[in-house]
Amino acid sequence: MKIISLLTVFMLCSVLLQAQHSEALVKDFNLQFSSATIEMNRGESKKVELTIERSKQYQRGNVKLGTASSLPKGITVLYEPSGGVITSSYVNIAATAEAIPGTYNLILNGTINQKTKGVIVKLIIL
């Protein structure tokens, strides 16, 4: 009987935590990458998906995507598309032959209704 009671309490807590998390997302928007770490060689490019989760209040707002951090020498970031009423975008990150090997934290951001949020992507150049 104690096990059933404990399981019931655990499940209830889990449901409440999920509801709180969903409520936090409902207030504005969230940016999320398909991969938190990108590893690439010089002269290579990689494409990752950026998902934009929107609350009802932010459903109709145009998003403008950009880069908040300074890009290392030889690194370029392009968004496809770079804005509009979108729920996702592909981010093409390219490293030229002149890129300096190392680990970098890139801060990529999105702005909707004058509110800006960023997401950090760890970039490893080999």
Backbone bond lengths (Angstrom), bond angles and torsions (degrees), N, CA, C in turn:
res aa  C-N    CA-C-N  psi(-1)  N-CA   C-N-CA  omega(-1)  CA-C   N-CA-C  phi
1 M - - - 1.440 - - 1.531 110.72 -
2 K 1.346 115.64 -38.75 1.464 119.69 179.31 1.521 110.88 -64.11
3 I 1.315 116.92 -36.63 1.457 120.76 -179.71 1.519 110.30 -65.08
4 I 1.314 117.23 -42.91 1.462 121.15 178.78 1.527 110.08 -62.99
5 S 1.325 116.93 -41.68 1.468 120.70 178.67 1.513 110.94 -63.93
6 L 1.330 117.13 -43.33 1.458 120.70 178.79 1.524 111.30 -64.31
7 L 1.321 117.04 -41.67 1.464 120.31 177.94 1.528 111.19 -63.57
8 T 1.303 116.95 -39.78 1.459 120.95 178.53 1.522 110.66 -63.34
9 V 1.316 117.36 -44.54 1.468 121.43 178.79 1.521 110.02 -63.84
10 F 1.327 116.90 -43.13 1.457 120.94 179.28 1.529 111.34 -60.97
11 M 1.327 116.63 -45.24 1.469 120.41 -179.84 1.520 111.03 -64.98
12 L 1.314 118.10 -39.35 1.454 121.80 178.88 1.520 110.54 -64.00
13 C 1.320 117.25 -43.81 1.469 121.10 177.81 1.526 110.87 -61.98
14 S 1.326 116.04 -40.46 1.458 120.58 179.05 1.521 111.27 -62.16
15 V 1.317 117.48 -43.68 1.469 122.16 178.63 1.525 110.57 -63.96
16 L 1.309 117.11 -41.59 1.471 120.61 179.49 1.523 111.43 -65.25
17 L 1.330 117.85 -40.66 1.458 120.85 178.28 1.522 110.98 -64.75
18 Q 1.327 117.93 -40.84 1.459 121.00 177.58 1.524 110.35 -63.97
19 A 1.296 118.13 -39.28 1.465 121.68 179.11 1.523 110.31 -64.52
20 Q 1.328 117.42 -40.21 1.460 120.49 178.71 1.517 109.97 -66.15
21 H 1.348 117.58 -40.80 1.455 120.78 178.66 1.528 110.48 -63.14
22 S 1.323 117.85 -45.25 1.460 121.72 178.90 1.522 110.81 -62.77
23 E 1.322 117.19 -38.23 1.451 120.90 179.54 1.519 110.57 -64.02
24 A 1.337 117.52 -37.07 1.458 120.99 178.74 1.521 110.40 -64.50
25 L 1.347 117.55 -38.60 1.455 120.63 179.07 1.520 111.52 -69.50
26 V 1.305 117.90 -30.49 1.452 122.23 -176.83 1.522 111.39 -67.13
27 K 1.306 118.72 -25.46 1.463 121.94 -175.09 1.527 113.22 -69.60
28 D 1.320 119.05 -31.25 1.457 120.00 -179.57 1.529 111.25 -153.43
29 F 1.315 117.45 -114.00 1.457 120.31 -179.84 1.519 109.61 -148.28
30 N 1.328 115.06 166.41 1.453 120.95 -177.57 1.527 108.69 -141.14
31 L 1.322 116.93 143.01 1.457 122.78 175.82 1.516 108.73 -109.26
32 Q 1.350 116.27 138.43 1.453 119.35 -178.65 1.523 109.42 -146.97
33 F 1.350 116.19 132.70 1.457 121.53 178.03 1.510 111.18 -93.39
34 S 1.318 115.56 152.49 1.463 120.64 176.53 1.524 110.66 -70.89
35 S 1.329 117.56 -19.55 1.460 121.90 178.09 1.520 108.62 -145.49
36 A 1.333 117.18 130.24 1.466 121.24 -179.29 1.527 111.70 -82.10
37 T 1.337 117.06 -18.72 1.467 122.02 179.81 1.516 109.54 -128.53
38 I 1.323 115.40 133.67 1.468 121.01 178.36 1.521 107.28 -123.40
39 E 1.312 115.53 124.59 1.457 121.38 179.29 1.519 108.02 -115.10
40 M 1.335 116.14 130.47 1.458 119.36 -178.36 1.521 111.06 -152.35
41 N 1.323 114.92 158.78 1.453 121.86 175.34 1.523 109.72 -90.58
42 R 1.312 116.13 160.51 1.463 119.62 173.10 1.518 108.37 -62.53
43 G 1.327 116.43 142.74 1.453 121.27 -177.79 1.517 113.79 83.82
44 E 1.317 117.29 5.37 1.461 122.25 -176.50 1.532 109.96 -114.63
45 S 1.329 116.34 159.52 1.463 120.74 172.81 1.513 108.99 -134.13
46 K 1.324 115.41 152.81 1.461 121.65 178.94 1.513 108.22 -134.63
47 K 1.321 114.47 148.23 1.454 121.49 179.11 1.522 108.12 -117.42
48 V 1.341 116.09 126.04 1.465 121.48 176.99 1.525 108.55 -125.13
49 E 1.322 115.56 154.09 1.463 119.95 -179.11 1.522 110.61 -93.79
50 L 1.309 115.58 135.53 1.459 123.39 174.56 1.524 107.04 -110.05
51 T 1.331 116.42 120.44 1.460 121.61 179.51 1.516 109.04 -100.62
52 I 1.328 116.03 137.77 1.463 122.31 179.45 1.520 107.43 -114.89
53 E 1.324 115.94 107.73 1.465 121.31 177.48 1.516 107.23 -91.30
54 R 1.329 117.33 126.41 1.468 122.18 -174.53 1.518 111.79 -120.57
55 S 1.326 115.18 143.21 1.458 120.08 171.05 1.526 107.96 -81.24
56 K 1.324 117.10 172.35 1.471 120.59 178.35 1.529 110.97 -58.81
57 Q 1.315 116.79 -38.08 1.464 121.65 -178.86 1.535 111.72 -63.36
58 Y 1.324 117.54 -28.06 1.465 121.68 -176.17 1.530 112.97 -106.93
59 Q 1.330 118.65 8.53 1.462 122.11 -176.85 1.523 113.22 -61.52
60 R 1.310 117.53 -38.76 1.465 120.60 -173.60 1.519 114.04 -95.60
61 G 1.314 117.76 -8.46 1.464 120.28 -177.67 1.518 112.68 -73.78
62 N 1.326 115.12 140.62 1.460 120.63 174.95 1.518 108.89 -72.17
63 V 1.307 116.01 137.04 1.458 120.76 175.02 1.520 107.99 -100.29
64 K 1.316 115.53 141.89 1.464 121.69 174.43 1.522 106.23 -120.83
65 L 1.335 116.63 117.89 1.452 121.58 -177.78 1.518 110.44 -96.53
66 G 1.323 116.16 144.85 1.456 120.90 -179.36 1.512 111.47 -160.32
67 T 1.328 114.94 -171.87 1.451 122.39 179.76 1.514 108.34 -118.58
68 A 1.333 116.56 122.83 1.456 120.79 -178.59 1.525 111.81 -87.02
69 S 1.319 117.58 -27.80 1.458 120.27 -178.48 1.523 110.16 -95.58
70 S 1.322 115.49 156.80 1.465 119.68 174.41 1.519 107.93 -70.45
71 L 1.300 115.20 135.29 1.463 118.96 179.99 1.523 109.98 -82.65
72 P 1.326 116.73 139.56 1.463 119.93 176.13 1.529 110.07 -63.03
73 K 1.310 116.24 157.15 1.465 121.52 178.94 1.529 109.69 -56.53
74 G 1.333 116.04 131.11 1.454 121.65 176.89 1.514 115.17 85.76
75 I 1.345 118.06 5.65 1.460 122.13 179.59 1.522 109.05 -111.57
76 T 1.331 116.78 131.62 1.461 121.23 174.99 1.524 109.20 -124.89
77 V 1.333 114.79 149.95 1.463 121.99 178.59 1.520 107.82 -130.25
78 L 1.335 116.63 124.08 1.456 121.77 177.55 1.522 108.92 -128.21
79 Y 1.336 115.77 138.43 1.464 122.13 179.33 1.523 109.55 -103.18
80 E 1.322 116.46 140.31 1.462 122.40 177.17 1.520 109.20 -131.09
81 P 1.297 122.34 98.20 1.464 129.50 -6.92 1.531 110.82 -80.77
82 S 1.332 115.11 166.50 1.463 120.06 -177.36 1.519 112.67 -95.98
83 G 1.320 116.93 -0.84 1.452 118.97 178.99 1.508 112.45 -179.44
84 G 1.329 113.82 179.10 1.452 121.38 -179.01 1.509 110.42 116.32
85 V 1.317 115.72 -170.98 1.462 121.16 176.67 1.526 106.05 -88.46
86 I 1.333 115.23 81.54 1.459 121.93 -174.28 1.534 110.16 -121.74
87 T 1.321 115.56 159.69 1.471 120.18 175.98 1.525 111.06 -113.71
88 S 1.327 117.06 -6.30 1.458 120.28 175.11 1.519 109.69 -158.92
89 S 1.328 114.36 162.40 1.450 121.91 178.30 1.523 107.37 -150.88
90 Y 1.313 116.13 151.07 1.457 119.87 172.97 1.514 108.10 -97.42
91 V 1.319 115.44 134.78 1.458 121.48 -179.74 1.520 107.03 -110.33
92 N 1.325 115.16 118.72 1.453 121.45 178.66 1.524 108.05 -98.83
93 I 1.328 116.95 114.13 1.456 122.76 179.24 1.520 107.09 -108.18
94 A 1.332 116.32 124.72 1.459 121.15 -176.84 1.523 110.17 -124.37
95 A 1.322 114.84 143.03 1.468 122.14 176.66 1.526 107.62 -120.28
96 T 1.314 116.07 120.66 1.459 119.55 177.93 1.524 109.47 -77.17
97 A 1.324 116.25 174.17 1.465 121.04 178.21 1.530 111.35 -63.96
98 E 1.339 117.18 -22.26 1.468 121.69 -179.78 1.526 113.30 -85.41
99 A 1.323 118.08 -4.49 1.465 121.23 -179.80 1.530 109.41 -61.96
100 I 1.312 115.35 140.58 1.464 121.17 -178.46 1.530 108.80 -89.18
101 P 1.329 117.75 124.35 1.466 120.05 178.65 1.530 111.40 -57.83
102 G 1.318 115.45 143.52 1.454 120.82 179.82 1.516 110.68 157.69
103 T 1.329 114.82 -176.62 1.459 121.86 178.94 1.521 108.30 -112.04
104 Y 1.323 116.29 128.99 1.457 122.39 -176.65 1.526 109.87 -129.46
105 N 1.313 116.18 146.65 1.462 121.52 172.06 1.519 107.64 -104.29
106 L 1.312 116.69 113.81 1.458 121.67 177.42 1.519 108.54 -97.11
107 I 1.322 116.89 132.14 1.459 121.29 176.14 1.513 107.07 -104.85
108 L 1.323 115.77 110.74 1.454 122.32 179.13 1.519 107.49 -106.88
109 N 1.335 116.46 136.59 1.462 117.99 -173.44 1.515 113.13 -131.24
110 G 1.333 112.74 166.03 1.455 122.08 175.87 1.517 108.96 -137.08
111 T 1.316 115.84 143.47 1.460 121.75 179.39 1.519 108.95 -123.26
112 I 1.341 115.62 128.08 1.462 122.70 174.85 1.520 107.04 -133.78
113 N 1.336 117.00 132.73 1.471 121.95 178.02 1.527 111.82 49.72
114 Q 1.304 117.04 44.11 1.464 124.61 177.67 1.527 114.04 65.78
115 K 1.323 117.86 15.35 1.459 122.08 175.27 1.526 107.56 -112.95
116 T 1.333 116.43 130.52 1.457 121.59 -177.63 1.520 110.45 -114.46
117 K 1.326 114.65 135.99 1.461 121.84 174.73 1.518 107.71 -130.60
118 G 1.318 115.95 149.41 1.451 120.83 179.87 1.509 112.03 -125.46
119 V 1.320 114.04 163.67 1.455 121.56 175.64 1.520 106.93 -137.58
120 I 1.334 116.68 139.52 1.461 121.35 -177.61 1.528 108.88 -97.40
121 V 1.308 115.05 132.29 1.453 122.43 176.05 1.521 107.66 -119.37
122 K 1.326 115.68 128.18 1.471 120.51 177.85 1.526 108.02 -85.88
123 L 1.317 116.42 119.81 1.458 122.55 -178.49 1.525 108.82 -110.64
124 I 1.318 116.20 123.06 1.467 122.02 179.05 1.515 108.06 -113.44
125 I 1.327 116.05 116.52 1.460 122.39 177.98 1.525 107.04 -101.66
126 L 1.323 115.89 122.46 1.468 121.30 -178.49 1.513 111.16 -93.41
